[in-house]
């Protein structure tokens, strides 16, 4: 599996209402997209960032998205963003009945002395322990072998349910919609942020 994210700094005239309209128009294209395991439509209101997070079932599916018409739609609207990718070490939907409204992406640098096999094992064990946490929709752990970083990504019912992050760098987001083809989808209606729990 491959995790992927791009971050778009929105122009001052491209506010949350336009992002909500865009998500409403585009999420049906992803709700049943072959090769996609997960796409969360994320927004950081404080910094004006739109930052969708994907988990693909294979490298081929991720590549086909980047070379195809759906990503062309992104570039035509926002220009071509830099796209980060990670090798997924673990990914689970903990509780599909949870409708997530809050997401956290945390990043930890990996020291050159760290044994990568041992690190992956510890992260998988911590992932499995976290999956039992009430209020958690899904969680992923992934490896960036270019920057030698670990990425942990979790979707929560709300901010109060979220476990305190342990990463060096933490980015919170509001979840506008979640597409999980083949497993059912949440947040079919894109709510104004003021109405979200």
TILUMBA-893315 format. One record per atom (N, C-alpha, C): residue number from 1; atom name; x negated, y negated, z negated. Coordinates in steps of 0.1 Angstrom, whole numbers. Layout:
N
+-----+-------+-------+-------+-------+
| num | atomo |     u |     v |     w |
+-----+-------+-------+-------+-------+
| NUM |    CA |     X |     Y |     Z |
...
+-----+-------+-------+-------+-------+
// end
This chain:
197
+-----+-------+-------+-------+-------+
| num | atomo |     u |     v |     w |
+-----+-------+-------+-------+-------+
|   1 |     N |    -8 |    12 |     0 |
|   1 |    CA |     0 |     0 |     0 |
|   1 |     C |    -9 |   -12 |     0 |
|   2 |     N |    -4 |   -23 |     6 |
|   2 |    CA |   -11 |   -36 |     7 |
|   2 |     C |    -2 |   -47 |     1 |
|   3 |     N |    -7 |   -55 |    -8 |
|   3 |    CA |     0 |   -67 |   -13 |
|   3 |     C |    -5 |   -79 |    -5 |
|   4 |     N |     4 |   -88 |    -3 |
|   4 |    CA |     0 |  -100 |     6 |
|   4 |     C |     8 |  -112 |     0 |
|   5 |     N |     1 |  -123 |     1 |
|   5 |    CA |     7 |  -136 |    -3 |
|   5 |     C |     1 |  -148 |     4 |
|   6 |     N |    10 |  -157 |     8 |
|   6 |    CA |     5 |  -170 |    13 |
|   6 |     C |    12 |  -180 |     5 |
|   7 |     N |     5 |  -192 |     4 |
|   7 |    CA |    10 |  -203 |    -4 |
|   7 |     C |    11 |  -215 |     4 |
|   8 |     N |    22 |  -221 |     4 |
|   8 |    CA |    25 |  -233 |    12 |
|   8 |     C |    28 |  -245 |     3 |
|   9 |     N |    19 |  -255 |     5 |
|   9 |    CA |    22 |  -268 |    -3 |
|   9 |     C |    32 |  -276 |     6 |
|  10 |     N |    44 |  -277 |     0 |
|  10 |    CA |    55 |  -283 |     8 |
|  10 |     C |    53 |  -298 |     9 |
|  11 |     N |    56 |  -304 |    21 |
|  11 |    CA |    56 |  -318 |    23 |
|  11 |     C |    67 |  -324 |    14 |
|  12 |     N |    65 |  -337 |    11 |
|  12 |    CA |    75 |  -344 |     2 |
|  12 |     C |    89 |  -344 |     7 |
|  13 |     N |    91 |  -343 |    20 |
|  13 |    CA |   104 |  -343 |    26 |
|  13 |     C |   110 |  -329 |    27 |
|  14 |     N |   102 |  -319 |    23 |
|  14 |    CA |   107 |  -305 |    23 |
|  14 |     C |   109 |  -300 |     9 |
|  15 |     N |   120 |  -304 |     3 |
|  15 |    CA |   123 |  -301 |   -11 |
|  15 |     C |   129 |  -287 |   -13 |
|  16 |     N |   134 |  -285 |   -25 |
|  16 |    CA |   140 |  -272 |   -29 |
|  16 |     C |   152 |  -269 |   -21 |
|  17 |     N |   160 |  -279 |   -18 |
|  17 |    CA |   172 |  -276 |   -10 |
|  17 |     C |   169 |  -270 |     3 |
|  18 |     N |   159 |  -275 |    10 |
|  18 |    CA |   155 |  -270 |    23 |
|  18 |     C |   149 |  -256 |    21 |
|  19 |     N |   142 |  -253 |    11 |
|  19 |    CA |   136 |  -240 |     8 |
|  19 |     C |   147 |  -230 |     6 |
|  20 |     N |   157 |  -234 |    -2 |
|  20 |    CA |   169 |  -225 |    -5 |
|  20 |     C |   176 |  -222 |     8 |
|  21 |     N |   178 |  -232 |    17 |
|  21 |    CA |   184 |  -230 |    30 |
|  21 |     C |   176 |  -220 |    38 |
|  22 |     N |   163 |  -222 |    38 |
|  22 |    CA |   154 |  -213 |    46 |
|  22 |     C |   155 |  -199 |    41 |
|  23 |     N |   154 |  -197 |    28 |
|  23 |    CA |   155 |  -184 |    22 |
|  23 |     C |   168 |  -177 |    26 |
|  24 |     N |   179 |  -184 |    24 |
|  24 |    CA |   192 |  -179 |    27 |
|  24 |     C |   193 |  -175 |    42 |
|  25 |     N |   187 |  -182 |    51 |
|  25 |    CA |   187 |  -179 |    65 |
|  25 |     C |   178 |  -167 |    69 |
|  26 |     N |   167 |  -165 |    61 |
|  26 |    CA |   157 |  -156 |    66 |
|  26 |     C |   157 |  -142 |    58 |
|  27 |     N |   163 |  -142 |    46 |
|  27 |    CA |   162 |  -130 |    38 |
|  27 |     C |   169 |  -118 |    45 |
|  28 |     N |   180 |  -120 |    52 |
|  28 |    CA |   186 |  -108 |    59 |
|  28 |     C |   176 |  -101 |    69 |
|  29 |     N |   167 |  -109 |    74 |
|  29 |    CA |   157 |  -103 |    83 |
|  29 |     C |   147 |   -93 |    76 |
|  30 |     N |   146 |   -95 |    63 |
|  30 |    CA |   137 |   -87 |    55 |
|  30 |     C |   143 |   -76 |    47 |
|  31 |     N |   156 |   -77 |    44 |
|  31 |    CA |   163 |   -68 |    34 |
|  31 |     C |   162 |   -54 |    39 |
|  32 |     N |   161 |   -51 |    52 |
|  32 |    CA |   160 |   -37 |    57 |
|  32 |     C |   148 |   -35 |    66 |
|  33 |     N |   138 |   -43 |    64 |
|  33 |    CA |   126 |   -43 |    73 |
|  33 |     C |   118 |   -31 |    71 |
|  34 |     N |   116 |   -23 |    82 |
|  34 |    CA |   108 |   -11 |    81 |
|  34 |     C |    94 |   -14 |    77 |
|  35 |     N |    88 |    -6 |    68 |
|  35 |    CA |    74 |    -8 |    63 |
|  35 |     C |    73 |   -17 |    52 |
|  36 |     N |    83 |   -25 |    48 |
|  36 |    CA |    82 |   -34 |    37 |
|  36 |     C |    88 |   -27 |    24 |
|  37 |     N |    80 |   -28 |    14 |
|  37 |    CA |    85 |   -22 |     1 |
|  37 |     C |    91 |   -33 |    -8 |
|  38 |     N |    86 |   -46 |    -6 |
|  38 |    CA |    89 |   -56 |   -16 |
|  38 |     C |    86 |   -70 |    -9 |
|  39 |     N |    95 |   -79 |   -10 |
|  39 |    CA |    92 |   -93 |    -7 |
|  39 |     C |   100 |  -102 |   -17 |
|  40 |     N |    92 |  -109 |   -25 |
|  40 |    CA |    99 |  -119 |   -34 |
|  40 |     C |    96 |  -133 |   -28 |
|  41 |     N |   107 |  -141 |   -28 |
|  41 |    CA |   107 |  -154 |   -23 |
|  41 |     C |   104 |  -163 |   -36 |
|  42 |     N |    92 |  -169 |   -37 |
|  42 |    CA |    88 |  -176 |   -49 |
|  42 |     C |    87 |  -191 |   -47 |
|  43 |     N |    90 |  -198 |   -57 |
|  43 |    CA |    88 |  -213 |   -57 |
|  43 |     C |    83 |  -218 |   -70 |
|  44 |     N |    73 |  -226 |   -69 |
|  44 |    CA |    68 |  -233 |   -81 |
|  44 |     C |    72 |  -247 |   -80 |
|  45 |     N |    82 |  -251 |   -88 |
|  45 |    CA |    88 |  -264 |   -87 |
|  45 |     C |    77 |  -275 |   -91 |
|  46 |     N |    70 |  -272 |  -102 |
|  46 |    CA |    60 |  -282 |  -107 |
|  46 |     C |    50 |  -287 |   -96 |
|  47 |     N |    46 |  -278 |   -88 |
|  47 |    CA |    35 |  -281 |   -78 |
|  47 |     C |    41 |  -281 |   -64 |
|  48 |     N |    54 |  -279 |   -62 |
|  48 |    CA |    59 |  -279 |   -49 |
|  48 |     C |    54 |  -268 |   -40 |
|  49 |     N |    52 |  -256 |   -45 |
|  49 |    CA |    46 |  -245 |   -38 |
|  49 |     C |    57 |  -235 |   -34 |
|  50 |     N |    57 |  -231 |   -22 |
|  50 |    CA |    65 |  -219 |   -17 |
|  50 |     C |    55 |  -208 |   -14 |
|  51 |     N |    57 |  -196 |   -21 |
|  51 |    CA |    46 |  -186 |   -21 |
|  51 |     C |    52 |  -172 |   -20 |
|  52 |     N |    57 |  -168 |    -9 |
|  52 |    CA |    63 |  -154 |    -9 |
|  52 |     C |    52 |  -143 |   -12 |
|  53 |     N |    56 |  -133 |   -19 |
|  53 |    CA |    47 |  -122 |   -22 |
|  53 |     C |    53 |  -109 |   -16 |
|  54 |     N |    45 |  -102 |    -9 |
|  54 |    CA |    49 |   -90 |    -2 |
|  54 |     C |    41 |   -78 |    -7 |
|  55 |     N |    48 |   -66 |    -6 |
|  55 |    CA |    41 |   -53 |    -8 |
|  55 |     C |    45 |   -45 |     4 |
|  56 |     N |    35 |   -41 |    12 |
|  56 |    CA |    38 |   -33 |    24 |
|  56 |     C |    34 |   -18 |    21 |
|  57 |     N |    41 |    -9 |    28 |
|  57 |    CA |    38 |     5 |    26 |
|  57 |     C |    25 |    10 |    33 |
|  58 |     N |    20 |     2 |    42 |
|  58 |    CA |     8 |     6 |    49 |
|  58 |     C |     1 |    -7 |    55 |
|  59 |     N |   -12 |    -5 |    59 |
|  59 |    CA |   -19 |   -15 |    66 |
|  59 |     C |   -12 |   -19 |    79 |
|  60 |     N |    -7 |    -9 |    86 |
|  60 |    CA |    -1 |   -11 |    99 |
|  60 |     C |    11 |   -20 |    98 |
|  61 |     N |    19 |   -18 |    87 |
|  61 |    CA |    31 |   -26 |    86 |
|  61 |     C |    27 |   -40 |    83 |
|  62 |     N |    17 |   -42 |    74 |
|  62 |    CA |    12 |   -56 |    71 |
|  62 |     C |     7 |   -63 |    84 |
|  63 |     N |    -1 |   -55 |    92 |
|  63 |    CA |    -6 |   -61 |   104 |
|  63 |     C |     5 |   -65 |   114 |
|  64 |     N |    14 |   -56 |   115 |
|  64 |    CA |    25 |   -58 |   125 |
|  64 |     C |    33 |   -70 |   121 |
|  65 |     N |    35 |   -73 |   108 |
|  65 |    CA |    42 |   -85 |   104 |
|  65 |     C |    34 |   -97 |   108 |
|  66 |     N |    21 |   -97 |   105 |
|  66 |    CA |    13 |  -109 |   108 |
|  66 |     C |    12 |  -112 |   123 |
|  67 |     N |    13 |  -102 |   132 |
|  67 |    CA |    12 |  -103 |   146 |
|  67 |     C |    26 |  -105 |   153 |
|  68 |     N |    36 |  -104 |   145 |
|  68 |    CA |    50 |  -104 |   151 |
|  68 |     C |    58 |  -117 |   150 |
|  69 |     N |    70 |  -116 |   154 |
|  69 |    CA |    79 |  -128 |   154 |
|  69 |     C |    82 |  -134 |   140 |
|  70 |     N |    83 |  -125 |   130 |
|  70 |    CA |    87 |  -130 |   117 |
|  70 |     C |    76 |  -140 |   111 |
|  71 |     N |    64 |  -136 |   113 |
|  71 |    CA |    53 |  -145 |   108 |
|  71 |     C |    52 |  -157 |   118 |
|  72 |     N |    55 |  -156 |   130 |
|  72 |    CA |    55 |  -167 |   139 |
|  72 |     C |    65 |  -178 |   134 |
|  73 |     N |    76 |  -173 |   129 |
|  73 |    CA |    86 |  -182 |   123 |
|  73 |     C |    80 |  -190 |   111 |
|  74 |     N |    71 |  -184 |   104 |
|  74 |    CA |    65 |  -192 |    93 |
|  74 |     C |    55 |  -202 |    99 |
|  75 |     N |    47 |  -198 |   109 |
|  75 |    CA |    37 |  -208 |   114 |
|  75 |     C |    44 |  -219 |   122 |
|  76 |     N |    56 |  -216 |   128 |
|  76 |    CA |    63 |  -227 |   135 |
|  76 |     C |    68 |  -238 |   126 |
|  77 |     N |    72 |  -234 |   114 |
|  77 |    CA |    77 |  -243 |   104 |
|  77 |     C |    66 |  -250 |    96 |
|  78 |     N |    56 |  -242 |    91 |
|  78 |    CA |    47 |  -247 |    81 |
|  78 |     C |    32 |  -248 |    86 |
|  79 |     N |    30 |  -244 |    99 |
|  79 |    CA |    16 |  -242 |   103 |
|  79 |     C |    11 |  -228 |    98 |
|  80 |     N |    -1 |  -224 |   102 |
|  80 |    CA |    -6 |  -211 |    98 |
|  80 |     C |   -13 |  -211 |    85 |
|  81 |     N |    -7 |  -205 |    75 |
|  81 |    CA |   -13 |  -205 |    61 |
|  81 |     C |   -24 |  -195 |    61 |
|  82 |     N |   -33 |  -196 |    51 |
|  82 |    CA |   -42 |  -185 |    48 |
|  82 |     C |   -34 |  -174 |    41 |
|  83 |     N |   -37 |  -162 |    44 |
|  83 |    CA |   -30 |  -151 |    39 |
|  83 |     C |   -40 |  -142 |    30 |
|  84 |     N |   -37 |  -141 |    18 |
|  84 |    CA |   -44 |  -132 |     9 |
|  84 |     C |   -39 |  -118 |     9 |
|  85 |     N |   -47 |  -108 |     9 |
|  85 |    CA |   -43 |   -94 |     8 |
|  85 |     C |   -51 |   -87 |    -2 |
|  86 |     N |   -45 |   -77 |    -8 |
|  86 |    CA |   -51 |   -68 |   -18 |
|  86 |     C |   -47 |   -54 |   -16 |
|  87 |     N |   -56 |   -45 |   -20 |
|  87 |    CA |   -52 |   -31 |   -20 |
|  87 |     C |   -45 |   -28 |   -33 |
|  88 |     N |   -33 |   -22 |   -32 |
|  88 |    CA |   -25 |   -19 |   -44 |
|  88 |     C |   -30 |    -7 |   -51 |
|  89 |     N |   -32 |    -8 |   -64 |
|  89 |    CA |   -36 |     3 |   -72 |
|  89 |     C |   -24 |    10 |   -79 |
|  90 |     N |   -14 |     2 |   -82 |
|  90 |    CA |    -2 |     7 |   -88 |
|  90 |     C |    10 |    -2 |   -85 |
|  91 |     N |    22 |     3 |   -82 |
|  91 |    CA |    34 |    -5 |   -80 |
|  91 |     C |    46 |     3 |   -84 |
|  92 |     N |    54 |    -2 |   -92 |
|  92 |    CA |    67 |     5 |   -96 |
|  92 |     C |    78 |    -5 |   -98 |
|  93 |     N |    90 |    -1 |   -95 |
|  93 |    CA |   102 |    -9 |   -99 |
|  93 |     C |   106 |    -3 |  -112 |
|  94 |     N |   104 |   -10 |  -123 |
|  94 |    CA |   107 |    -5 |  -136 |
|  94 |     C |   122 |    -4 |  -139 |
|  95 |     N |   129 |   -14 |  -136 |
|  95 |    CA |   144 |   -14 |  -138 |
|  95 |     C |   151 |   -21 |  -127 |
|  96 |     N |   156 |   -13 |  -117 |
|  96 |    CA |   163 |   -20 |  -105 |
|  96 |     C |   175 |   -27 |  -109 |
|  97 |     N |   181 |   -25 |  -121 |
|  97 |    CA |   193 |   -33 |  -125 |
|  97 |     C |   190 |   -47 |  -129 |
|  98 |     N |   177 |   -50 |  -132 |
|  98 |    CA |   173 |   -63 |  -136 |
|  98 |     C |   173 |   -72 |  -124 |
|  99 |     N |   180 |   -84 |  -125 |
|  99 |    CA |   179 |   -94 |  -114 |
|  99 |     C |   169 |  -104 |  -118 |
| 100 |     N |   157 |  -104 |  -112 |
| 100 |    CA |   146 |  -112 |  -116 |
| 100 |     C |   148 |  -127 |  -112 |
| 101 |     N |   144 |  -136 |  -121 |
| 101 |    CA |   144 |  -150 |  -119 |
| 101 |     C |   131 |  -156 |  -121 |
| 102 |     N |   121 |  -148 |  -127 |
| 102 |    CA |   108 |  -154 |  -131 |
| 102 |     C |    97 |  -144 |  -126 |
| 103 |     N |    87 |  -149 |  -121 |
| 103 |    CA |    75 |  -141 |  -116 |
| 103 |     C |    62 |  -147 |  -122 |
| 104 |     N |    53 |  -138 |  -124 |
| 104 |    CA |    39 |  -142 |  -128 |
| 104 |     C |    29 |  -134 |  -120 |
| 105 |     N |    20 |  -142 |  -114 |
| 105 |    CA |     8 |  -136 |  -108 |
| 105 |     C |    -4 |  -140 |  -116 |
| 106 |     N |   -11 |  -130 |  -120 |
| 106 |    CA |   -24 |  -133 |  -128 |
| 106 |     C |   -36 |  -127 |  -121 |
| 107 |     N |   -47 |  -134 |  -123 |
| 107 |    CA |   -59 |  -129 |  -116 |
| 107 |     C |   -70 |  -129 |  -126 |
| 108 |     N |   -78 |  -118 |  -126 |
| 108 |    CA |   -90 |  -116 |  -134 |
| 108 |     C |  -102 |  -113 |  -125 |
| 109 |     N |  -113 |  -120 |  -127 |
| 109 |    CA |  -125 |  -117 |  -120 |
| 109 |     C |  -131 |  -104 |  -125 |
| 110 |     N |  -137 |   -96 |  -117 |
| 110 |    CA |  -143 |   -83 |  -120 |
| 110 |     C |  -158 |   -85 |  -120 |
| 111 |     N |  -165 |   -82 |  -132 |
| 111 |    CA |  -179 |   -84 |  -132 |
| 111 |     C |  -186 |   -74 |  -124 |
| 112 |     N |  -198 |   -77 |  -120 |
| 112 |    CA |  -206 |   -68 |  -111 |
| 112 |     C |  -210 |   -55 |  -119 |
| 113 |     N |  -210 |   -56 |  -132 |
| 113 |    CA |  -214 |   -45 |  -141 |
| 113 |     C |  -202 |   -35 |  -143 |
| 114 |     N |  -190 |   -39 |  -140 |
| 114 |    CA |  -178 |   -31 |  -142 |
| 114 |     C |  -178 |   -19 |  -133 |
| 115 |     N |  -175 |    -7 |  -140 |
| 115 |    CA |  -173 |     5 |  -132 |
| 115 |     C |  -159 |     5 |  -126 |
| 116 |     N |  -158 |     4 |  -113 |
| 116 |    CA |  -145 |     2 |  -106 |
| 116 |     C |  -135 |    13 |  -108 |
| 117 |     N |  -140 |    26 |  -108 |
| 117 |    CA |  -131 |    37 |  -111 |
| 117 |     C |  -125 |    37 |  -125 |
| 118 |     N |  -134 |    34 |  -135 |
| 118 |    CA |  -129 |    33 |  -149 |
| 118 |     C |  -119 |    21 |  -150 |
| 119 |     N |  -122 |    10 |  -144 |
| 119 |    CA |  -113 |    -2 |  -144 |
| 119 |     C |  -100 |     1 |  -138 |
| 120 |     N |  -100 |     8 |  -127 |
| 120 |    CA |   -87 |    12 |  -120 |
| 120 |     C |   -79 |    21 |  -129 |
| 121 |     N |   -85 |    30 |  -136 |
| 121 |    CA |   -78 |    40 |  -145 |
| 121 |     C |   -72 |    32 |  -156 |
| 122 |     N |   -79 |    23 |  -162 |
| 122 |    CA |   -74 |    15 |  -174 |
| 122 |     C |   -62 |     7 |  -169 |
| 123 |     N |   -64 |     0 |  -157 |
| 123 |    CA |   -53 |    -8 |  -152 |
| 123 |     C |   -40 |     0 |  -149 |
| 124 |     N |   -42 |    12 |  -144 |
| 124 |    CA |   -31 |    21 |  -141 |
| 124 |     C |   -24 |    25 |  -154 |
| 125 |     N |   -32 |    28 |  -164 |
| 125 |    CA |   -26 |    32 |  -177 |
| 125 |     C |   -18 |    20 |  -183 |
| 126 |     N |   -24 |     8 |  -183 |
| 126 |    CA |   -17 |    -4 |  -188 |
| 126 |     C |    -4 |    -7 |  -180 |
| 127 |     N |    -5 |    -5 |  -167 |
| 127 |    CA |     6 |    -6 |  -158 |
| 127 |     C |    18 |     3 |  -163 |
| 128 |     N |    14 |    16 |  -165 |
| 128 |    CA |    25 |    25 |  -169 |
| 128 |     C |    31 |    22 |  -182 |
| 129 |     N |    23 |    16 |  -191 |
| 129 |    CA |    28 |    12 |  -204 |
| 129 |     C |    37 |     0 |  -203 |
| 130 |     N |    34 |    -9 |  -194 |
| 130 |    CA |    42 |   -21 |  -192 |
| 130 |     C |    55 |   -18 |  -185 |
| 131 |     N |    56 |    -8 |  -177 |
| 131 |    CA |    68 |    -5 |  -170 |
| 131 |     C |    80 |    -2 |  -179 |
| 132 |     N |    77 |     2 |  -191 |
| 132 |    CA |    87 |     5 |  -201 |
| 132 |     C |    93 |    -7 |  -208 |
| 133 |     N |    88 |   -19 |  -205 |
| 133 |    CA |    91 |   -31 |  -212 |
| 133 |     C |   105 |   -36 |  -207 |
| 134 |     N |   115 |   -39 |  -217 |
| 134 |    CA |   128 |   -44 |  -213 |
| 134 |     C |   127 |   -57 |  -206 |
| 135 |     N |   135 |   -59 |  -196 |
| 135 |    CA |   135 |   -72 |  -188 |
| 135 |     C |   126 |   -72 |  -177 |
| 136 |     N |   118 |   -62 |  -175 |
| 136 |    CA |   108 |   -61 |  -163 |
| 136 |     C |   115 |   -55 |  -152 |
| 137 |     N |   115 |   -62 |  -140 |
| 137 |    CA |   120 |   -55 |  -128 |
| 137 |     C |   110 |   -47 |  -121 |
| 138 |     N |    98 |   -53 |  -119 |
| 138 |    CA |    88 |   -45 |  -112 |
| 138 |     C |    74 |   -51 |  -115 |
| 139 |     N |    64 |   -43 |  -113 |
| 139 |    CA |    50 |   -47 |  -116 |
| 139 |     C |    41 |   -40 |  -106 |
| 140 |     N |    30 |   -48 |  -103 |
| 140 |    CA |    20 |   -43 |   -94 |
| 140 |     C |     6 |   -47 |   -99 |
| 141 |     N |    -4 |   -39 |   -96 |
| 141 |    CA |   -18 |   -42 |   -98 |
| 141 |     C |   -25 |   -39 |   -85 |
| 142 |     N |   -33 |   -49 |   -81 |
| 142 |    CA |   -40 |   -48 |   -69 |
| 142 |     C |   -54 |   -53 |   -70 |
| 143 |     N |   -63 |   -49 |   -60 |
| 143 |    CA |   -77 |   -52 |   -60 |
| 143 |     C |   -81 |   -60 |   -48 |
| 144 |     N |   -88 |   -70 |   -50 |
| 144 |    CA |   -94 |   -78 |   -39 |
| 144 |     C |  -109 |   -75 |   -39 |
| 145 |     N |  -113 |   -67 |   -29 |
| 145 |    CA |  -127 |   -63 |   -28 |
| 145 |     C |  -136 |   -73 |   -20 |
| 146 |     N |  -130 |   -84 |   -16 |
| 146 |    CA |  -138 |   -95 |   -11 |
| 146 |     C |  -143 |  -104 |   -22 |
| 147 |     N |  -133 |  -109 |   -30 |
| 147 |    CA |  -137 |  -118 |   -41 |
| 147 |     C |  -139 |  -110 |   -54 |
| 148 |     N |  -137 |   -97 |   -54 |
| 148 |    CA |  -138 |   -88 |   -66 |
| 148 |     C |  -130 |   -94 |   -77 |
| 149 |     N |  -117 |   -93 |   -75 |
| 149 |    CA |  -107 |   -98 |   -84 |
| 149 |     C |   -96 |   -87 |   -86 |
| 150 |     N |   -90 |   -87 |   -98 |
| 150 |    CA |   -78 |   -79 |  -100 |
| 150 |     C |   -66 |   -89 |  -100 |
| 151 |     N |   -55 |   -85 |   -94 |
| 151 |    CA |   -43 |   -92 |   -94 |
| 151 |     C |   -32 |   -84 |  -100 |
| 152 |     N |   -25 |   -90 |  -110 |
| 152 |    CA |   -14 |   -83 |  -116 |
| 152 |     C |    -2 |   -92 |  -113 |
| 153 |     N |     9 |   -86 |  -108 |
| 153 |    CA |    21 |   -93 |  -104 |
| 153 |     C |    33 |   -87 |  -110 |
| 154 |     N |    41 |   -95 |  -117 |
| 154 |    CA |    53 |   -89 |  -123 |
| 154 |     C |    65 |   -98 |  -121 |
| 155 |     N |    77 |   -92 |  -120 |
| 155 |    CA |    90 |   -99 |  -119 |
| 155 |     C |    98 |   -96 |  -131 |
| 156 |     N |   104 |  -106 |  -137 |
| 156 |    CA |   111 |  -105 |  -150 |
| 156 |     C |   125 |  -111 |  -149 |
| 157 |     N |   133 |  -106 |  -158 |
| 157 |    CA |   147 |  -111 |  -159 |
| 157 |     C |   147 |  -126 |  -160 |
| 158 |     N |   138 |  -131 |  -169 |
| 158 |    CA |   137 |  -146 |  -171 |
| 158 |     C |   123 |  -148 |  -179 |
| 159 |     N |   120 |  -160 |  -181 |
| 159 |    CA |   107 |  -163 |  -187 |
| 159 |     C |   106 |  -158 |  -201 |
| 160 |     N |   117 |  -158 |  -209 |
| 160 |    CA |   116 |  -153 |  -223 |
| 160 |     C |   114 |  -138 |  -223 |
| 161 |     N |   117 |  -130 |  -213 |
| 161 |    CA |   115 |  -116 |  -213 |
| 161 |     C |   100 |  -113 |  -210 |
| 162 |     N |    93 |  -122 |  -203 |
| 162 |    CA |    80 |  -119 |  -198 |
| 162 |     C |    70 |  -117 |  -209 |
| 163 |     N |    61 |  -107 |  -207 |
| 163 |    CA |    50 |  -104 |  -216 |
| 163 |     C |    40 |  -115 |  -214 |
| 164 |     N |    33 |  -119 |  -224 |
| 164 |    CA |    22 |  -129 |  -223 |
| 164 |     C |    12 |  -124 |  -213 |
| 165 |     N |     8 |  -131 |  -203 |
| 165 |    CA |    -2 |  -127 |  -193 |
| 165 |     C |   -16 |  -126 |  -200 |
| 166 |     N |   -24 |  -118 |  -194 |
| 166 |    CA |   -38 |  -116 |  -200 |
| 166 |     C |   -49 |  -120 |  -190 |
| 167 |     N |   -45 |  -125 |  -178 |
| 167 |    CA |   -54 |  -129 |  -168 |
| 167 |     C |   -61 |  -142 |  -170 |
| 168 |     N |   -72 |  -144 |  -164 |
| 168 |    CA |   -80 |  -157 |  -164 |
| 168 |     C |   -72 |  -168 |  -158 |
| 169 |     N |   -65 |  -165 |  -147 |
| 169 |    CA |   -58 |  -175 |  -139 |
| 169 |     C |   -43 |  -170 |  -138 |
| 170 |     N |   -34 |  -178 |  -142 |
| 170 |    CA |   -20 |  -174 |  -143 |
| 170 |     C |   -11 |  -184 |  -135 |
| 171 |     N |    -3 |  -179 |  -126 |
| 171 |    CA |     6 |  -188 |  -118 |
| 171 |     C |    20 |  -183 |  -120 |
| 172 |     N |    29 |  -191 |  -126 |
| 172 |    CA |    43 |  -187 |  -127 |
| 172 |     C |    51 |  -192 |  -115 |
| 173 |     N |    62 |  -185 |  -113 |
| 173 |    CA |    71 |  -189 |  -102 |
| 173 |     C |    85 |  -186 |  -105 |
| 174 |     N |    94 |  -193 |   -99 |
| 174 |    CA |   109 |  -190 |   -99 |
| 174 |     C |   112 |  -181 |   -87 |
| 175 |     N |   120 |  -171 |   -89 |
| 175 |    CA |   123 |  -161 |   -79 |
| 175 |     C |   136 |  -166 |   -72 |
| 176 |     N |   136 |  -169 |   -59 |
| 176 |    CA |   148 |  -173 |   -52 |
| 176 |     C |   156 |  -161 |   -46 |
| 177 |     N |   149 |  -151 |   -43 |
| 177 |    CA |   155 |  -139 |   -37 |
| 177 |     C |   145 |  -127 |   -38 |
| 178 |     N |   150 |  -115 |   -38 |
| 178 |    CA |   141 |  -103 |   -38 |
| 178 |     C |   146 |   -94 |   -27 |
| 179 |     N |   138 |   -90 |   -18 |
| 179 |    CA |   141 |   -79 |    -8 |
| 179 |     C |   133 |   -67 |   -11 |
| 180 |     N |   140 |   -55 |   -13 |
| 180 |    CA |   133 |   -43 |   -16 |
| 180 |     C |   140 |   -32 |    -6 |
| 181 |     N |   136 |   -32 |     6 |
| 181 |    CA |   143 |   -23 |    16 |
| 181 |     C |   142 |    -9 |    11 |
| 182 |     N |   153 |    -2 |    13 |
| 182 |    CA |   154 |    12 |     9 |
| 182 |     C |   157 |    14 |    -5 |
| 183 |     N |   157 |     4 |   -13 |
| 183 |    CA |   159 |     6 |   -28 |
| 183 |     C |   170 |    -4 |   -33 |
| 184 |     N |   177 |   -11 |   -24 |
| 184 |    CA |   187 |   -20 |   -28 |
| 184 |     C |   180 |   -34 |   -30 |
| 185 |     N |   187 |   -45 |   -29 |
| 185 |    CA |   182 |   -58 |   -30 |
| 185 |     C |   189 |   -66 |   -40 |
| 186 |     N |   182 |   -75 |   -47 |
| 186 |    CA |   187 |   -84 |   -57 |
| 186 |     C |   189 |   -98 |   -52 |
| 187 |     N |   196 |  -105 |   -60 |
| 187 |    CA |   197 |  -120 |   -58 |
| 187 |     C |   202 |  -123 |   -44 |
| 188 |     N |   213 |  -117 |   -40 |
| 188 |    CA |   218 |  -119 |   -27 |
| 188 |     C |   222 |  -133 |   -24 |
| 189 |     N |   226 |  -141 |   -35 |
| 189 |    CA |   229 |  -155 |   -33 |
| 189 |     C |   217 |  -162 |   -38 |
| 190 |     N |   212 |  -172 |   -31 |
| 190 |    CA |   201 |  -181 |   -35 |
| 190 |     C |   207 |  -192 |   -43 |
| 191 |     N |   204 |  -192 |   -56 |
| 191 |    CA |   210 |  -202 |   -65 |
| 191 |     C |   201 |  -214 |   -67 |
| 192 |     N |   208 |  -226 |   -69 |
| 192 |    CA |   200 |  -237 |   -72 |
| 192 |     C |   192 |  -235 |   -85 |
| 193 |     N |   180 |  -240 |   -86 |
| 193 |    CA |   172 |  -237 |   -98 |
| 193 |     C |   179 |  -241 |  -111 |
| 194 |     N |   187 |  -251 |  -110 |
| 194 |    CA |   194 |  -256 |  -122 |
| 194 |     C |   204 |  -246 |  -127 |
| 195 |     N |   209 |  -237 |  -119 |
| 195 |    CA |   219 |  -227 |  -122 |
| 195 |     C |   213 |  -214 |  -126 |
| 196 |     N |   200 |  -212 |  -125 |
| 196 |    CA |   193 |  -199 |  -128 |
| 196 |     C |   190 |  -198 |  -143 |
| 197 |     N |   192 |  -186 |  -148 |
| 197 |    CA |   189 |  -184 |  -162 |
| 197 |     C |   174 |  -185 |  -165 |
+-----+-------+-------+-------+-------+
// end
